[in-house]
Amino acid sequence: MDDVTQGREARSGSTDSVRMGYLRSWTEENRQSRKCIATLLGCVIRNRTNRRSLISLLSASSRRQRRRDTEANRV
């Protein structure tokens, strides 16, 4: 290991522990968002009328987005 690498590791502490801390917080965030998505999907599936309105809302918004994209490409 050269001096530059040693100096960098000395400044940042153990790179492995920093990396693990970041990874741990990222997986926790991931778990929270997965739980949130699952809850939302559960609510939508339980309530059929909401599911239909949500699907139509999503498809309408994606249609609008596609239209915007094609108009932007045309210019």
Distance bins in CASP14 RR format, pairs under 12 A and 6 or more apart:
PFRMAT RR
TARGET T0000
AUTHOR 0000-0000-0000
RMODE 2
METHOD distances of the structure
MODEL  1
1 7 0 0 0 0 1 0 0 0 0 0 0
1 8 0 0 0 0 0 1 0 0 0 0 0
1 9 0 0 0 0 1 0 0 0 0 0 0
1 10 0 0 0 0 0 1 0 0 0 0 0
1 15 0 0 0 0 0 1 0 0 0 0 0
2 8 0 0 0 0 1 0 0 0 0 0 0
2 9 0 0 0 0 0 1 0 0 0 0 0
3 9 0 0 0 0 0 1 0 0 0 0 0
3 10 0 0 0 0 0 1 0 0 0 0 0
4 10 0 0 0 0 0 1 0 0 0 0 0
4 11 0 0 0 0 0 1 0 0 0 0 0
5 11 0 0 0 0 0 1 0 0 0 0 0
5 12 0 0 0 0 0 1 0 0 0 0 0
5 15 0 0 0 0 1 0 0 0 0 0 0
6 12 0 0 0 0 0 1 0 0 0 0 0
6 13 0 0 0 0 0 1 0 0 0 0 0
6 15 0 0 0 0 0 1 0 0 0 0 0
7 13 0 0 0 0 1 0 0 0 0 0 0
7 15 0 0 0 0 0 1 0 0 0 0 0
8 14 0 0 0 0 0 1 0 0 0 0 0
8 15 0 0 0 0 1 0 0 0 0 0 0
8 18 0 0 0 0 0 1 0 0 0 0 0
9 15 1 0 1 0 0 0 0 0 0 0 0
9 16 0 0 0 0 1 0 0 0 0 0 0
9 17 0 0 0 0 0 1 0 0 0 0 0
9 18 0 0 0 0 1 0 0 0 0 0 0
9 19 0 0 0 0 0 1 0 0 0 0 0
11 18 0 0 0 0 0 1 0 0 0 0 0
12 18 1 0 0 1 0 0 0 0 0 0 0
12 19 0 0 0 0 1 0 0 0 0 0 0
12 22 0 0 0 0 0 1 0 0 0 0 0
13 19 0 0 0 0 0 1 0 0 0 0 0
14 20 0 0 0 0 1 0 0 0 0 0 0
14 21 0 0 0 0 0 1 0 0 0 0 0
15 21 0 0 0 0 0 1 0 0 0 0 0
15 22 0 0 0 0 0 1 0 0 0 0 0
16 22 0 0 0 0 0 1 0 0 0 0 0
16 23 0 0 0 0 0 1 0 0 0 0 0
17 23 0 0 0 0 0 1 0 0 0 0 0
17 24 0 0 0 0 0 1 0 0 0 0 0
18 24 0 0 0 0 0 1 0 0 0 0 0
18 25 0 0 0 0 0 1 0 0 0 0 0
19 25 0 0 0 0 0 1 0 0 0 0 0
19 26 0 0 0 0 0 1 0 0 0 0 0
20 26 0 0 0 0 0 1 0 0 0 0 0
20 27 0 0 0 0 0 1 0 0 0 0 0
21 27 0 0 0 0 1 0 0 0 0 0 0
21 28 0 0 0 0 1 0 0 0 0 0 0
22 28 0 0 0 0 0 1 0 0 0 0 0
22 29 0 0 0 0 0 1 0 0 0 0 0
23 29 0 0 0 0 0 1 0 0 0 0 0
23 30 0 0 0 0 0 1 0 0 0 0 0
24 30 0 0 0 0 0 1 0 0 0 0 0
24 31 0 0 0 0 0 1 0 0 0 0 0
25 31 0 0 0 0 0 1 0 0 0 0 0
25 32 0 0 0 0 0 1 0 0 0 0 0
26 32 0 0 0 0 0 1 0 0 0 0 0
26 33 0 0 0 0 0 1 0 0 0 0 0
27 33 0 0 0 0 0 1 0 0 0 0 0
27 34 0 0 0 0 0 1 0 0 0 0 0
28 34 0 0 0 0 0 1 0 0 0 0 0
28 35 0 0 0 0 0 1 0 0 0 0 0
29 35 0 0 0 0 0 1 0 0 0 0 0
29 36 0 0 0 0 0 1 0 0 0 0 0
30 36 0 0 0 0 0 1 0 0 0 0 0
30 37 0 0 0 0 0 1 0 0 0 0 0
31 37 0 0 0 0 0 1 0 0 0 0 0
31 38 0 0 0 0 0 1 0 0 0 0 0
32 38 0 0 0 0 0 1 0 0 0 0 0
32 39 0 0 0 0 0 1 0 0 0 0 0
33 39 0 0 0 0 0 1 0 0 0 0 0
33 40 0 0 0 0 0 1 0 0 0 0 0
34 40 0 0 0 0 0 1 0 0 0 0 0
34 41 0 0 0 0 0 1 0 0 0 0 0
35 41 0 0 0 0 0 1 0 0 0 0 0
35 42 0 0 0 0 0 1 0 0 0 0 0
36 42 0 0 0 0 0 1 0 0 0 0 0
36 43 0 0 0 0 0 1 0 0 0 0 0
37 43 0 0 0 0 0 1 0 0 0 0 0
37 44 0 0 0 0 0 1 0 0 0 0 0
38 44 0 0 0 0 0 1 0 0 0 0 0
38 45 0 0 0 0 0 1 0 0 0 0 0
39 45 0 0 0 0 0 1 0 0 0 0 0
39 46 0 0 0 0 0 1 0 0 0 0 0
40 46 0 0 0 0 0 1 0 0 0 0 0
40 47 0 0 0 0 0 1 0 0 0 0 0
40 50 0 0 0 0 0 1 0 0 0 0 0
40 51 0 0 0 0 0 1 0 0 0 0 0
40 54 0 0 0 0 1 0 0 0 0 0 0
41 47 0 0 0 0 0 1 0 0 0 0 0
41 50 0 0 0 0 0 1 0 0 0 0 0
41 51 0 0 0 0 1 0 0 0 0 0 0
41 54 0 0 0 0 1 0 0 0 0 0 0
42 48 0 0 0 0 0 1 0 0 0 0 0
42 50 0 0 0 0 0 1 0 0 0 0 0
42 51 0 0 0 0 1 0 0 0 0 0 0
42 54 0 0 0 0 0 1 0 0 0 0 0
43 49 0 0 0 0 0 1 0 0 0 0 0
43 50 1 0 0 1 0 0 0 0 0 0 0
43 51 0 0 0 0 1 0 0 0 0 0 0
43 54 0 0 0 0 1 0 0 0 0 0 0
44 50 1 0 1 0 0 0 0 0 0 0 0
44 51 1 0 1 0 0 0 0 0 0 0 0
44 52 0 0 0 0 1 0 0 0 0 0 0
44 53 0 0 0 0 1 0 0 0 0 0 0
44 54 1 0 1 0 0 0 0 0 0 0 0
44 55 0 0 0 0 1 0 0 0 0 0 0
44 57 0 0 0 0 0 1 0 0 0 0 0
44 58 0 0 0 0 0 1 0 0 0 0 0
45 51 1 0 0 1 0 0 0 0 0 0 0
45 52 0 0 0 0 0 1 0 0 0 0 0
45 54 0 0 0 0 0 1 0 0 0 0 0
45 55 0 0 0 0 0 1 0 0 0 0 0
47 53 0 0 0 0 1 0 0 0 0 0 0
47 54 0 0 0 0 1 0 0 0 0 0 0
48 54 0 0 0 0 0 1 0 0 0 0 0
48 55 0 0 0 0 0 1 0 0 0 0 0
49 55 0 0 0 0 0 1 0 0 0 0 0
49 56 0 0 0 0 0 1 0 0 0 0 0
50 56 0 0 0 0 0 1 0 0 0 0 0
50 57 0 0 0 0 0 1 0 0 0 0 0
51 57 0 0 0 0 0 1 0 0 0 0 0
51 58 0 0 0 0 0 1 0 0 0 0 0
52 58 0 0 0 0 0 1 0 0 0 0 0
52 59 0 0 0 0 0 1 0 0 0 0 0
53 59 0 0 0 0 0 1 0 0 0 0 0
53 60 0 0 0 0 0 1 0 0 0 0 0
54 60 0 0 0 0 0 1 0 0 0 0 0
54 61 0 0 0 0 0 1 0 0 0 0 0
55 61 0 0 0 0 0 1 0 0 0 0 0
55 62 0 0 0 0 0 1 0 0 0 0 0
56 62 0 0 0 0 0 1 0 0 0 0 0
56 63 0 0 0 0 0 1 0 0 0 0 0
57 63 0 0 0 0 0 1 0 0 0 0 0
57 64 0 0 0 0 0 1 0 0 0 0 0
58 64 0 0 0 0 0 1 0 0 0 0 0
58 65 0 0 0 0 0 1 0 0 0 0 0
59 65 0 0 0 0 0 1 0 0 0 0 0
59 66 0 0 0 0 0 1 0 0 0 0 0
60 66 0 0 0 0 0 1 0 0 0 0 0
60 67 0 0 0 0 0 1 0 0 0 0 0
61 67 0 0 0 0 0 1 0 0 0 0 0
61 68 0 0 0 0 0 1 0 0 0 0 0
62 68 0 0 0 0 0 1 0 0 0 0 0
62 69 0 0 0 0 0 1 0 0 0 0 0
63 69 0 0 0 0 0 1 0 0 0 0 0
63 70 0 0 0 0 0 1 0 0 0 0 0
64 70 0 0 0 0 0 1 0 0 0 0 0
64 71 0 0 0 0 0 1 0 0 0 0 0
65 71 0 0 0 0 0 1 0 0 0 0 0
65 72 0 0 0 0 0 1 0 0 0 0 0
66 72 0 0 0 0 0 1 0 0 0 0 0
66 73 0 0 0 0 0 1 0 0 0 0 0
67 73 0 0 0 0 0 1 0 0 0 0 0
67 74 0 0 0 0 0 1 0 0 0 0 0
68 74 0 0 0 0 0 1 0 0 0 0 0
68 75 0 0 0 0 0 1 0 0 0 0 0
69 75 0 0 0 0 0 1 0 0 0 0 0
END
